[in-house]
Amino acid sequence: MVRSVQDMARAEKERIRQETRIISDQLTEAYRKEASGAITRQVLDLPWWKEAKTVMIYWSLPQEPDTRELMEAALREKKNLLLPRCLDGKTMTALPLKNLKDVEPGHLGIPAPRLDGRKKKVPDPDLIIVPCVTAAPDGVRLGHGAGYYDRFLSEHRGKTVCLCFRSLQRASLPAEETDILMDLVVTD
């Protein structure tokens, strides 16, 4: 049986995800905390952050760089804070959040803004903070594999910043046509 180039790329991505998760599981809590602080300081110093009126930030999982301080800074600086909310098996939207306590378990139990049923005009994000399993310096990122961010980013034009622990970063990664390159990858 002949495998397509796309099938081979997906298999390679899954292999890299598995390898990276093994490395991630070995990172100490002290490293994660120190590295998250270094990443946060770099993001807060970016001109894109300072100029942004609306920022979209993901609610980090324990194995990811901690984004809580970024969310708190956005609220403190009176920026419009948006968080992602998965709506179904393919679609993700960005919803406003005024208080970090106003969340509920979303897809996979990840905290997300509550759906209140009202149709509100949500501003397009000027800056989008994007998670990854791993990323490369050239902006290629490897997410968890569901494609939510690539589909979302294909429709939004804000600057994209991927947060990646240096210990998990790769020199290069395979990319498919549907993968959206990051404008910047920030590591510790």
N, CA and C atoms as a LAMMPS dump frame, in Angstrom:
ITEM: TIMESTEP
0
ITEM: NUMBER OF ATOMS
564
ITEM: BOX BOUNDS ff ff ff
-5.0000000000000000e+02 5.0000000000000000e+02
-5.0000000000000000e+02 5.0000000000000000e+02
-5.0000000000000000e+02 5.0000000000000000e+02
ITEM: ATOMS id mol type element x y z
1 1 1 N 0.837 -1.167 0
2 1 2 C 0 0 0
3 1 3 C 0.897 1.251 0
4 2 1 N 0.563 2.209 -0.823
5 2 2 C 1.324 3.452 -0.931
6 2 3 C 0.693 4.493 -0.008
7 3 1 N 1.521 5.092 0.846
8 3 2 C 1.04 6.143 1.734
9 3 3 C 1.242 7.496 1.086
10 4 1 N 0.273 8.365 1.224
11 4 2 C 0.391 9.701 0.656
12 4 3 C 1.376 10.529 1.471
13 5 1 N 1.864 11.598 0.876
14 5 2 C 2.77 12.519 1.569
15 5 3 C 2.069 13.098 2.791
16 6 1 N 0.79 13.389 2.651
17 6 2 C 0.015 13.947 3.758
18 6 3 C -0.081 12.938 4.909
19 7 1 N -0.319 11.675 4.595
20 7 2 C -0.376 10.644 5.635
21 7 3 C 0.97 10.503 6.346
22 8 1 N 2.053 10.584 5.585
23 8 2 C 3.389 10.468 6.177
24 8 3 C 3.667 11.662 7.084
25 9 1 N 3.252 12.874 6.653
26 9 2 C 3.452 14.07 7.474
27 9 3 C 2.666 13.953 8.776
28 10 1 N 1.436 13.48 8.695
29 10 2 C 0.623 13.329 9.905
30 10 3 C 1.223 12.291 10.856
31 11 1 N 1.728 11.203 10.305
32 11 2 C 2.364 10.175 11.138
33 11 3 C 3.615 10.732 11.816
34 12 1 N 4.4 11.52 11.079
35 12 2 C 5.599 12.134 11.649
36 12 3 C 5.228 13.122 12.749
37 13 1 N 4.175 13.913 12.527
38 13 2 C 3.724 14.856 13.547
39 13 3 C 3.295 14.116 14.814
40 14 1 N 2.575 13.022 14.649
41 14 2 C 2.116 12.266 15.821
42 14 3 C 3.301 11.659 16.571
43 15 1 N 4.302 11.201 15.854
44 15 2 C 5.512 10.669 16.487
45 15 3 C 6.196 11.762 17.309
46 16 1 N 6.301 12.958 16.736
47 16 2 C 6.938 14.086 17.435
48 16 3 C 6.116 14.484 18.662
49 17 1 N 4.794 14.503 18.529
50 17 2 C 3.943 14.804 19.693
51 17 3 C 4.221 13.824 20.828
52 18 1 N 4.266 12.545 20.508
53 18 2 C 4.5 11.525 21.537
54 18 3 C 5.864 11.702 22.191
55 19 1 N 6.898 11.938 21.394
56 19 2 C 8.24 12.166 21.945
57 19 3 C 8.26 13.395 22.85
58 20 1 N 7.614 14.461 22.385
59 20 2 C 7.613 15.719 23.131
60 20 3 C 6.856 15.57 24.448
61 21 1 N 5.769 14.827 24.443
62 21 2 C 5.015 14.616 25.681
63 21 3 C 5.846 13.85 26.714
64 22 1 N 6.663 12.925 26.257
65 22 2 C 7.546 12.187 27.175
66 22 3 C 8.543 13.155 27.818
67 23 1 N 9.126 14.04 27.004
68 23 2 C 10.069 15.046 27.529
69 23 3 C 9.337 15.992 28.485
70 24 1 N 8.15 16.427 28.085
71 24 2 C 7.358 17.355 28.9
72 24 3 C 7.043 16.768 30.272
73 25 1 N 6.719 15.494 30.307
74 25 2 C 6.395 14.833 31.576
75 25 3 C 7.577 14.843 32.546
76 26 1 N 8.788 15.001 32.026
77 26 2 C 9.983 14.986 32.863
78 26 3 C 10.401 16.382 33.354
79 27 1 N 9.739 17.424 32.854
80 27 2 C 10.076 18.785 33.287
81 27 3 C 9.62 18.987 34.726
82 28 1 N 10.467 19.604 35.527
83 28 2 C 10.121 19.83 36.931
84 28 3 C 9.161 21.006 37.068
85 29 1 N 8.459 21.025 38.164
86 29 2 C 7.545 22.129 38.458
87 29 3 C 8.33 23.438 38.587
88 30 1 N 9.521 23.367 39.183
89 30 2 C 10.356 24.559 39.339
90 30 3 C 10.747 25.119 37.972
91 31 1 N 11.141 24.235 37.045
92 31 2 C 11.481 24.697 35.695
93 31 3 C 10.273 25.339 35.036
94 32 1 N 9.117 24.689 35.104
95 32 2 C 7.907 25.219 34.463
96 32 3 C 7.573 26.613 34.995
97 33 1 N 7.706 26.774 36.313
98 33 2 C 7.378 28.071 36.925
99 33 3 C 8.363 29.151 36.483
100 34 1 N 9.648 28.846 36.556
101 34 2 C 10.674 29.82 36.157
102 34 3 C 10.562 30.145 34.667
103 35 1 N 10.394 29.126 33.842
104 35 2 C 10.299 29.329 32.396
105 35 3 C 9.039 30.105 32.035
106 36 1 N 7.937 29.805 32.707
107 36 2 C 6.695 30.543 32.447
108 36 3 C 6.862 32.02 32.77
109 37 1 N 7.547 32.307 33.875
110 37 2 C 7.807 33.706 34.23
111 37 3 C 8.64 34.416 33.182
112 38 1 N 9.667 33.738 32.672
113 38 2 C 10.522 34.338 31.634
114 38 3 C 9.729 34.572 30.352
115 39 1 N 8.895 33.636 29.988
116 39 2 C 8.065 33.78 28.782
117 39 3 C 7.094 34.938 28.953
118 40 1 N 6.446 35.006 30.111
119 40 2 C 5.49 36.085 30.377
120 40 3 C 6.16 37.45 30.267
121 41 1 N 7.332 37.602 30.884
122 41 2 C 8.04 38.899 30.821
123 41 3 C 8.342 39.297 29.38
124 42 1 N 8.746 38.326 28.564
125 42 2 C 9.04 38.636 27.157
126 42 3 C 7.789 39.086 26.405
127 43 1 N 6.678 38.397 26.636
128 43 2 C 5.436 38.772 25.953
129 43 3 C 5.013 40.174 26.367
130 44 1 N 5.066 40.474 27.664
131 44 2 C 4.647 41.787 28.148
132 44 3 C 5.539 42.911 27.623
133 45 1 N 6.762 42.587 27.222
134 45 2 C 7.675 43.585 26.66
135 45 3 C 7.517 43.765 25.149
136 46 1 N 6.748 42.909 24.507
137 46 2 C 6.582 43.005 23.053
138 46 3 C 5.818 44.27 22.665
139 47 1 N 6.261 44.974 21.627
140 47 2 C 5.475 46.105 21.122
141 47 3 C 4.052 45.673 20.734
142 48 1 N 3.916 44.465 20.198
143 48 2 C 2.58 43.971 19.824
144 48 3 C 1.666 43.915 21.04
145 49 1 N 2.194 43.508 22.199
146 49 2 C 1.383 43.481 23.411
147 49 3 C 0.996 44.899 23.813
148 50 1 N 1.983 45.777 23.842
149 50 2 C 1.744 47.145 24.296
150 50 3 C 0.742 47.872 23.408
151 51 1 N 0.754 47.597 22.111
152 51 2 C -0.145 48.259 21.163
153 51 3 C -1.526 47.611 21.086
154 52 1 N -1.638 46.376 21.498
155 52 2 C -2.897 45.632 21.336
156 52 3 C -3.989 46.179 22.246
157 53 1 N -5.152 46.356 21.666
158 53 2 C -6.338 46.724 22.434
159 53 3 C -7.132 45.473 22.815
160 54 1 N -7.046 44.453 21.955
161 54 2 C -7.76 43.195 22.184
162 54 3 C -6.777 42.044 22.055
163 55 1 N -6.684 41.226 23.107
164 55 2 C -5.779 40.077 23.089
165 55 3 C -6.571 38.8 23.344
166 56 1 N -6.201 37.759 22.642
167 56 2 C -6.784 36.437 22.858
168 56 3 C -5.702 35.573 23.492
169 57 1 N -6.035 34.976 24.627
170 57 2 C -5.072 34.167 25.37
171 57 3 C -5.743 32.848 25.73
172 58 1 N -5.032 31.75 25.567
173 58 2 C -5.584 30.453 25.954
174 58 3 C -5.403 30.225 27.452
175 59 1 N -6.297 29.452 28.042
176 59 2 C -6.184 29.043 29.439
177 59 3 C -5.239 27.851 29.447
178 60 1 N -4.067 28.019 30.02
179 60 2 C -3.026 26.987 29.91
180 60 3 C -3.355 25.735 30.711
181 61 1 N -2.91 24.621 30.16
182 61 2 C -2.955 23.335 30.837
183 61 3 C -1.696 23.21 31.688
184 62 1 N -1.668 22.303 32.655
185 62 2 C -0.497 22.192 33.539
186 62 3 C 0.826 21.964 32.807
187 63 1 N 0.813 21.315 31.661
188 63 2 C 2.064 21.033 30.943
189 63 3 C 2.491 22.183 30.016
190 64 1 N 1.707 23.25 29.945
191 64 2 C 2.004 24.374 29.049
192 64 3 C 2.545 25.57 29.836
193 65 1 N 3.22 26.51 29.158
194 65 2 C 3.599 27.744 29.843
195 65 3 C 2.354 28.398 30.456
196 66 1 N 2.46 28.817 31.706
197 66 2 C 1.33 29.361 32.451
198 66 3 C 0.933 30.721 31.889
199 67 1 N -0.344 30.869 31.538
200 67 2 C -0.824 32.114 30.939
201 67 3 C -1.631 32.975 31.908
202 68 1 N -1.779 32.538 33.123
203 68 2 C -2.62 33.289 34.061
204 68 3 C -2.128 34.728 34.248
205 69 1 N -0.827 34.909 34.397
206 69 2 C -0.28 36.257 34.594
207 69 3 C -0.546 37.155 33.376
208 70 1 N -0.52 36.572 32.176
209 70 2 C -0.847 37.344 30.962
210 70 3 C -2.313 37.767 30.973
211 71 1 N -3.2 36.846 31.365
212 71 2 C -4.626 37.185 31.424
213 71 3 C -4.863 38.288 32.455
214 72 1 N -4.218 38.165 33.615
215 72 2 C -4.365 39.186 34.655
216 72 3 C -3.832 40.531 34.18
217 73 1 N -2.697 40.529 33.472
218 73 2 C -2.131 41.775 32.947
219 73 3 C -3.073 42.413 31.931
220 74 1 N -3.676 41.605 31.072
221 74 2 C -4.613 42.135 30.078
222 74 3 C -5.784 42.833 30.768
223 75 1 N -6.335 42.222 31.797
224 75 2 C -7.454 42.83 32.523
225 75 3 C -7.005 44.088 33.265
226 76 1 N -5.851 44.017 33.895
227 76 2 C -5.313 45.16 34.638
228 76 3 C -5.058 46.349 33.701
229 77 1 N -4.591 46.05 32.475
230 77 2 C -4.281 47.097 31.504
231 77 3 C -5.505 47.522 30.699
232 78 1 N -6.666 47.03 31.085
233 78 2 C -7.945 47.391 30.436
234 78 3 C -7.996 47.005 28.959
235 79 1 N -7.311 45.929 28.606
236 79 2 C -7.415 45.388 27.252
237 79 3 C -8.677 44.533 27.183
238 80 1 N -9.225 44.394 25.987
239 80 2 C -10.295 43.424 25.786
240 80 3 C -9.64 42.053 25.808
241 81 1 N -10.041 41.216 26.76
242 81 2 C -9.49 39.876 26.874
243 81 3 C -10.459 38.885 26.263
244 82 1 N -9.966 38.092 25.331
245 82 2 C -10.746 37.019 24.721
246 82 3 C -10.103 35.691 25.07
247 83 1 N -10.944 34.698 25.312
248 83 2 C -10.467 33.332 25.516
249 83 3 C -11.151 32.438 24.499
250 84 1 N -10.465 31.38 24.078
251 84 2 C -11.084 30.469 23.112
252 84 3 C -12.167 29.618 23.765
253 85 1 N -13.142 29.251 22.959
254 85 2 C -14.197 28.315 23.38
255 85 3 C -14.484 27.413 22.195
256 86 1 N -14.265 26.118 22.361
257 86 2 C -14.591 25.151 21.314
258 86 3 C -16.097 24.947 21.328
259 87 1 N -16.702 25.044 20.147
260 87 2 C -18.151 24.96 20.059
261 87 3 C -18.631 23.579 19.65
262 88 1 N -17.808 22.864 18.9
263 88 2 C -18.156 21.521 18.456
264 88 3 C -16.85 20.81 18.109
265 89 1 N -16.9 19.784 17.337
266 89 2 C -15.703 19.03 17
267 89 3 C -14.74 19.724 16.059
268 90 1 N -15.111 20.89 15.512
269 90 2 C -14.244 21.567 14.551
270 90 3 C -14.089 23.063 14.789
271 91 1 N -15.069 23.682 15.42
272 91 2 C -15.126 25.135 15.485
273 91 3 C -14.692 25.679 16.835
274 92 1 N -13.902 26.741 16.782
275 92 2 C -13.484 27.452 17.98
276 92 3 C -13.815 28.92 17.763
277 93 1 N -14.265 29.583 18.805
278 93 2 C -14.536 31.007 18.737
279 93 3 C -13.772 31.692 19.858
280 94 1 N -13.755 32.997 19.825
281 94 2 C -13.138 33.792 20.883
282 94 3 C -14.25 34.565 21.581
283 95 1 N -14.314 34.437 22.905
284 95 2 C -15.35 35.107 23.681
285 95 3 C -14.71 36.026 24.716
286 96 1 N -15.358 37.165 24.987
287 96 2 C -14.802 38.103 25.959
288 96 3 C -14.877 37.569 27.385
289 97 1 N -13.911 38.002 28.186
290 97 2 C -13.866 37.627 29.59
291 97 3 C -13.448 38.855 30.386
292 98 1 N -14.264 39.228 31.367
293 98 2 C -13.989 40.402 32.204
294 98 3 C -13.419 40.023 33.562
295 99 1 N -13.602 38.757 33.947
296 99 2 C -13.16 38.289 35.253
297 99 3 C -12.763 36.827 35.104
298 100 1 N -11.603 36.474 35.61
299 100 2 C -11.116 35.1 35.454
300 100 3 C -11.978 34.076 36.192
301 101 1 N -12.874 34.537 37.045
302 101 2 C -13.784 33.615 37.731
303 101 3 C -15.021 33.293 36.883
304 102 1 N -15.224 34.044 35.805
305 102 2 C -16.412 33.846 34.963
306 102 3 C -16.172 32.821 33.863
307 103 1 N -15.68 31.662 34.257
308 103 2 C -15.426 30.583 33.303
309 103 3 C -16.158 29.325 33.762
310 104 1 N -16.288 28.4 32.847
311 104 2 C -16.863 27.097 33.141
312 104 3 C -16.067 26.064 32.363
313 105 1 N -16.163 24.802 32.741
314 105 2 C -15.439 23.786 31.977
315 105 3 C -15.942 23.731 30.534
316 106 1 N -14.994 23.847 29.614
317 106 2 C -15.319 23.747 28.204
318 106 3 C -14.852 22.411 27.662
319 107 1 N -14.474 22.394 26.398
320 107 2 C -13.987 21.185 25.73
321 107 3 C -12.819 20.595 26.52
322 108 1 N -12.864 19.316 26.791
323 108 2 C -11.841 18.588 27.549
324 108 3 C -11.653 19.15 28.959
325 109 1 N -12.671 19.863 29.467
326 109 2 C -12.606 20.413 30.816
327 109 3 C -11.789 21.687 30.935
328 110 1 N -11.296 22.227 29.815
329 110 2 C -10.484 23.45 29.855
330 110 3 C -11.393 24.638 30.151
331 111 1 N -11.052 25.459 31.152
332 111 2 C -11.881 26.621 31.46
333 111 3 C -12.068 27.523 30.233
334 112 1 N -13.31 27.948 30.042
335 112 2 C -13.662 28.801 28.9
336 112 3 C -14.757 29.765 29.337
337 113 1 N -14.873 30.9 28.657
338 113 2 C -15.961 31.832 28.983
339 113 3 C -17.318 31.139 28.852
340 114 1 N -18.229 31.554 29.701
341 114 2 C -19.581 30.99 29.666
342 114 3 C -20.295 31.413 28.391
343 115 1 N -21.082 30.508 27.857
344 115 2 C -21.963 30.837 26.734
345 115 3 C -23.248 31.367 27.339
346 116 1 N -23.568 32.629 27.051
347 116 2 C -24.765 33.192 27.673
348 116 3 C -25.928 33.322 26.703
349 117 1 N -25.733 32.917 25.457
350 117 2 C -26.834 32.922 24.499
351 117 3 C -27.055 34.249 23.801
352 118 1 N -26.487 35.321 24.337
353 118 2 C -26.669 36.621 23.688
354 118 3 C -25.664 36.79 22.562
355 119 1 N -26.114 37.396 21.496
356 119 2 C -25.221 37.687 20.374
357 119 3 C -24.56 39.04 20.627
358 120 1 N -23.267 39.01 20.847
359 120 2 C -22.522 40.243 21.08
360 120 3 C -21.479 40.379 19.98
361 121 1 N -21.182 41.601 19.639
362 121 2 C -20.104 41.866 18.689
363 121 3 C -18.798 41.714 19.458
364 122 1 N -17.986 40.766 19.028
365 122 2 C -16.696 40.526 19.683
366 122 3 C -15.61 41.138 18.809
367 123 1 N -14.776 41.995 19.372
368 123 2 C -13.718 42.599 18.562
369 123 3 C -12.723 41.541 18.086
370 124 1 N -12.19 41.749 16.898
371 124 2 C -11.163 40.847 16.376
372 124 3 C -9.89 41.049 17.21
373 125 1 N -9.21 39.975 17.583
374 125 2 C -7.994 40.136 18.399
375 125 3 C -6.849 40.768 17.603
376 126 1 N -6.165 41.72 18.236
377 126 2 C -4.956 42.318 17.651
378 126 3 C -3.769 41.379 17.859
379 127 1 N -3.807 40.633 18.959
380 127 2 C -2.729 39.725 19.332
381 127 3 C -3.357 38.422 19.805
382 128 1 N -2.86 37.305 19.272
383 128 2 C -3.385 35.988 19.629
384 128 3 C -2.239 35.161 20.204
385 129 1 N -2.384 34.773 21.466
386 129 2 C -1.392 33.924 22.135
387 129 3 C -1.83 32.477 21.901
388 130 1 N -0.922 31.686 21.309
389 130 2 C -1.276 30.358 20.814
390 130 3 C -0.485 29.275 21.551
391 131 1 N -1.163 28.195 21.952
392 131 2 C -0.465 27.09 22.617
393 131 3 C 0.174 26.144 21.607
394 132 1 N 0.997 25.244 22.115
395 132 2 C 1.591 24.221 21.256
396 132 3 C 2.049 23.043 22.101
397 133 1 N 2.305 21.947 21.431
398 133 2 C 3.02 20.834 22.04
399 133 3 C 4.511 21.119 21.882
400 134 1 N 4.876 21.586 20.683
401 134 2 C 6.235 22.015 20.382
402 134 3 C 6.166 23.018 19.242
403 135 1 N 7.251 23.759 19.05
404 135 2 C 7.318 24.741 17.972
405 135 3 C 8.767 24.858 17.512
406 136 1 N 8.936 25.411 16.324
407 136 2 C 10.264 25.664 15.771
408 136 3 C 10.459 27.17 15.629
409 137 1 N 11.702 27.643 15.633
410 137 2 C 11.96 29.083 15.543
411 137 3 C 11.378 29.754 14.295
412 138 1 N 11.17 28.981 13.216
413 138 2 C 10.638 29.576 11.992
414 138 3 C 9.122 29.786 12.03
415 139 1 N 8.482 29.49 13.171
416 139 2 C 7.056 29.744 13.309
417 139 3 C 6.166 28.533 13.09
418 140 1 N 6.739 27.403 12.723
419 140 2 C 5.93 26.193 12.601
420 140 3 C 5.642 25.69 14.008
421 141 1 N 4.373 25.431 14.285
422 141 2 C 3.983 24.91 15.594
423 141 3 C 3.255 23.602 15.411
424 142 1 N 3.377 22.784 16.403
425 142 2 C 2.662 21.518 16.426
426 142 3 C 1.718 21.582 17.609
427 143 1 N 0.429 21.617 17.309
428 143 2 C -0.581 21.656 18.367
429 143 3 C -0.928 20.249 18.809
430 144 1 N -2.077 20.136 19.424
431 144 2 C -2.501 18.837 19.949
432 144 3 C -3.11 17.942 18.876
433 145 1 N -3.33 18.476 17.686
434 145 2 C -3.741 17.64 16.568
435 145 3 C -5.18 17.779 16.112
436 146 1 N -5.992 18.568 16.804
437 146 2 C -7.391 18.7 16.415
438 146 3 C -7.611 19.784 15.358
439 147 1 N -6.657 20.702 15.185
440 147 2 C -6.755 21.732 14.149
441 147 3 C -7.586 22.95 14.502
442 148 1 N -8.041 23.074 15.754
443 148 2 C -8.883 24.215 16.133
444 148 3 C -8.205 25.55 15.837
445 149 1 N -6.948 25.686 16.269
446 149 2 C -6.26 26.969 16.091
447 149 3 C -5.985 27.268 14.628
448 150 1 N -5.562 26.289 13.845
449 150 2 C -5.298 26.549 12.427
450 150 3 C -6.567 27.015 11.718
451 151 1 N -7.705 26.398 12.009
452 151 2 C -8.965 26.842 11.393
453 151 3 C -9.326 28.251 11.871
454 152 1 N -9.176 28.512 13.167
455 152 2 C -9.483 29.837 13.706
456 152 3 C -8.574 30.894 13.087
457 153 1 N -7.267 30.608 13.065
458 153 2 C -6.302 31.597 12.576
459 153 3 C -6.439 31.851 11.078
460 154 1 N -6.974 30.915 10.345
461 154 2 C -7.165 31.136 8.903
462 154 3 C -8.201 32.226 8.647
463 155 1 N -8.988 32.571 9.678
464 155 2 C -10.036 33.587 9.535
465 155 3 C -9.75 34.866 10.317
466 156 1 N -8.644 34.923 11.035
467 156 2 C -8.323 36.093 11.859
468 156 3 C -6.91 36.568 11.547
469 157 1 N -6.717 37.865 11.555
470 157 2 C -5.452 38.442 11.104
471 157 3 C -4.602 39.078 12.186
472 158 1 N -4.898 38.843 13.448
473 158 2 C -4.077 39.402 14.514
474 158 3 C -2.681 38.802 14.49
475 159 1 N -1.744 39.469 15.126
476 159 2 C -0.388 38.931 15.268
477 159 3 C -0.454 37.676 16.13
478 160 1 N 0.313 36.671 15.769
479 160 2 C 0.284 35.4 16.499
480 160 3 C 1.609 35.158 17.21
481 161 1 N 1.501 34.806 18.49
482 161 2 C 2.668 34.508 19.308
483 161 3 C 2.44 33.154 19.972
484 162 1 N 3.326 32.226 19.683
485 162 2 C 3.249 30.886 20.248
486 162 3 C 4.186 30.802 21.451
487 163 1 N 3.698 30.224 22.545
488 163 2 C 4.5 30.069 23.748
489 163 3 C 4.977 28.625 23.836
490 164 1 N 6.29 28.449 23.991
491 164 2 C 6.859 27.099 23.996
492 164 3 C 8.039 27.04 24.969
493 165 1 N 8.013 26.064 25.868
494 165 2 C 9.191 25.873 26.709
495 165 3 C 10.389 25.546 25.817
496 166 1 N 11.521 26.168 26.107
497 166 2 C 12.744 25.93 25.33
498 166 3 C 13.098 24.441 25.307
499 167 1 N 12.861 23.754 26.407
500 167 2 C 13.16 22.327 26.497
501 167 3 C 12.338 21.48 25.527
502 168 1 N 11.232 22.033 25.032
503 168 2 C 10.356 21.289 24.121
504 168 3 C 10.472 21.767 22.677
505 169 1 N 11.203 22.846 22.47
506 169 2 C 11.328 23.409 21.119
507 169 3 C 12.168 22.501 20.226
508 170 1 N 11.828 22.479 18.957
509 170 2 C 12.558 21.701 17.943
510 170 3 C 13.214 22.659 16.957
511 171 1 N 14.3 22.21 16.341
512 171 2 C 14.982 23.035 15.337
513 171 3 C 14.104 23.2 14.098
514 172 1 N 13.36 22.157 13.753
515 172 2 C 12.443 22.232 12.612
516 172 3 C 11.314 21.23 12.837
517 173 1 N 10.207 21.482 12.151
518 173 2 C 9.031 20.617 12.254
519 173 3 C 8.393 20.466 10.886
520 174 1 N 7.747 19.331 10.631
521 174 2 C 7.022 19.184 9.378
522 174 3 C 5.773 20.075 9.393
523 175 1 N 5.416 20.6 8.251
524 175 2 C 4.229 21.451 8.15
525 175 3 C 3.408 21.027 6.936
526 176 1 N 2.102 21.133 7.094
527 176 2 C 1.183 20.869 6.007
528 176 3 C 0.632 22.19 5.497
529 177 1 N -0.021 22.136 4.376
530 177 2 C -0.577 23.333 3.748
531 177 3 C -1.557 24.062 4.677
532 178 1 N -2.265 23.331 5.508
533 178 2 C -3.263 23.942 6.389
534 178 3 C -2.679 24.504 7.682
535 179 1 N -1.401 24.258 7.939
536 179 2 C -0.764 24.766 9.152
537 179 3 C -0.479 26.262 9.011
538 180 1 N -0.89 27.025 9.989
539 180 2 C -0.668 28.473 9.997
540 180 3 C 0.63 28.76 10.746
541 181 1 N 1.551 29.467 10.095
542 181 2 C 2.812 29.834 10.733
543 181 3 C 2.592 30.945 11.755
544 182 1 N 3.324 30.874 12.846
545 182 2 C 3.269 31.898 13.88
546 182 3 C 4.15 33.087 13.48
547 183 1 N 3.745 34.276 13.894
548 183 2 C 4.58 35.453 13.65
549 183 3 C 5.809 35.416 14.556
550 184 1 N 5.665 34.803 15.736
551 184 2 C 6.767 34.753 16.687
552 184 3 C 6.576 33.562 17.621
553 185 1 N 7.676 32.909 17.956
554 185 2 C 7.671 31.86 18.964
555 185 3 C 8.493 32.386 20.142
556 186 1 N 7.878 32.427 21.328
557 186 2 C 8.557 32.916 22.527
558 186 3 C 8.86 31.722 23.422
559 187 1 N 10.139 31.612 23.797
560 187 2 C 10.572 30.564 24.715
561 187 3 C 11.28 31.223 25.898
562 188 1 N 11.591 30.404 26.889
563 188 2 C 12.308 30.918 28.05
564 188 3 C 13.736 31.11 27.652
